[in-house]
Amino acid sequence: MSVAQRKYFTEIAALAEKIVSVTTINGKSFTGTLIGINPDNLSLVLADVKDESGNIVNRIFLNGCTVAQLSSAEKSFDLKALAQRLEKVFPRMVKLYEDQGFIWVMEKVKLTDHGITEGSGPAAERVQRVYDLFISETKA
């Protein structure tokens, strides 16, 4: 897989759990939370969906070949910028796995856009402080 292909799938995966708008090839529009993506054919699953008429549906499954456009108004989380910030605090101890959506710090603390998912102790507390500051600055 080329770097461009990996980046494409990373960008699509970053939309998971975000509110997106989908337009189909026949012009129908849906807005909902993207909860599933099939990377083989780009079929999508949306939750809490509203169509262009205002009808609300719990779940909708869209075949990838019928999707004309997928968009998100939400800015995706900048994992790379967070890794660079952590690198200043933990020099040469930060590994970014952007395509998988996480950062390893000291090979002990795993961090995603939602916060620490693995690790504890003083190092994890320090990572958490950097993460909290980063989040507050990006929301400001």
N, C-alpha and C positions, 0 to 999 in steps of 0.2 A: 504494500500500500504506500502511495506517495505521501510526502509531507502535506501537500495540499489536500489530499483525501482525508488524512487524519485530522487536519484542522477543520475541515468541513463537518466531519462527524462530531468533533469536540464542540463546535458551535451549536449543532443541533441538540446534542446531549445537554448542553448548558441551559436549554429552554425547558428541560424537565422540571415539573412542579411550578412552572410560571404560567401566567395567563397569556394566551396567544390568540391570534385571529387566523383563521384558515379560510381561504377561498378555493372552491373546487373548480374544475375545468368547465362545469356547466353554470358557473356564476353564483352558486350558493355560498353564503358566508356563515361561519360559526365562530363564536368566541367562548373559550373555556380554559380550564387548567390542563396543560399537557401532562398526562400521567404515564404514557407509554409510547415508545417508538420502536419500530422494527427496522434495524439498520440495513437489512437485506433489500427491502422494497420501500422503505420510508412510510409505511402505513402508520397511522397515528391513533391514539386513544385520547379523547378529551373527556374531562369530568365537569359537571355543573355547567353545561353548555347552553348558550343562548344563540338562537338562529336569527336571521335578519328580520323575521316577523315578531321577534320577542318571545317566542316559545322557548321554554326551558326544559331540558332533558338531562337526566342524571349522567348518562354515558353515551358517547357516540364513537364508533369505530370507522375510520376513514381509510379506504384502500389508497396506498401510496400513488397509484397511477391516476387517481382522480384529484389529487391535491395539486392545485396550480400555484398557490402561494401560501407561505407560512410566515407570520410576522409577530413581533413582540414589541410592546411599547416599553417594557421593563428593560433597563440596562443590565446586561449580564455581569456577573461578579467577576472582577479582575483578579484572578488567582495569581497571575504573574506579578502584578504590582505588590500583592501581599507577600509573595515569596521574596521579592527584592527588599521589602521592608524588614522581613524576618532575617534576611542575610546580613543586614547591618547589626543586628543584635546577636546573631549566631553565625559568625563568619565561617564559611566552608562547611557548615553543618545542616544546610537546607537543601532538600531535593524536591524539585517541582515535577509532578506527574500530571501535567495539564490535561493530557488526553484522557486520564482516568479521574480527574477532578479532585486531586488532593495534593497536600504538601507533607513531606516527612521532615521533621526537625529532630536532629540528633539521633535519628533512627529509633526514636522512642515515642514521639508525639506526632499523631496523624491529625491533620487539619483540613477541613473542607470549607466551602462557603457558609456552612451552617455552624462552624466552630470545631472544637476538638472532638474527635470521635474515638481516639485511642490515646492512652497515656495519662499519667498523673504525677503528682509531686511538684517540686519547685520549678523544674523546667517547663512543665505543662502550665503552671500558673503564670510564668513569664510569657509564654506563647499566647496565653489567653489575654493578657494585658495588651500585647501588641495587636492582637486580633480586634479586641474591643475598641482600641484607639483608631485602628484602620477603619472599622465600620462606622464609628461616629464621624470621622472626617469625610468619608465618602457620602454619607447621608446629608452632611451639612451643605 
